[in-house]
Amino acid sequence: MRKLQRAGAAALAALALAACGNFKGPLLPLEEARYRLPKAITTDGVVRLTPQPPPAFPEAPVQVAGARWIVTATTYSLPADLVRPVATAEGMMFHALAWDEQPFDRLLVARPGQPGVYQEFLEVY
């Protein structure tokens, strides 16, 4: 019976060690990782643009999808298949990323006269 328990413990230990894969680079020190800014989105077909002042968007929070949202200065250039419409409010069509479900991380509104460019809205807590 003890041999069976030892064999089971050894198998679990081997499985746990096998699950620890090789990392693709050195680990960051904790303090640097805690305050490091995320990298900009730069995948194929998706480009994050330099933040600009939002044109003619409401400065007050907008009620959409059961939460309040406020416009930010961040714009995204995205292909149409990466966004989907989710709601209309204040005369604007709000979009979310195609894979995002409610509660949304961010909402996007198409910028007038600039196809494929969206203004970011973040939730106000």
Buried (B, 14 or more C-beta within 10 A) or exposed (E): EEEEEEEEEEEEEEEEEEEEEEEEEEEEEEEEEEEEEEEEEEEEEEEBEEEEEBEEBBEEBBEBBEBBBBBBEBBBBBEEEBBEEBBEBEEBEBBBBEEBEEEBEBBBBBBEEEEBBBBBBBBEE
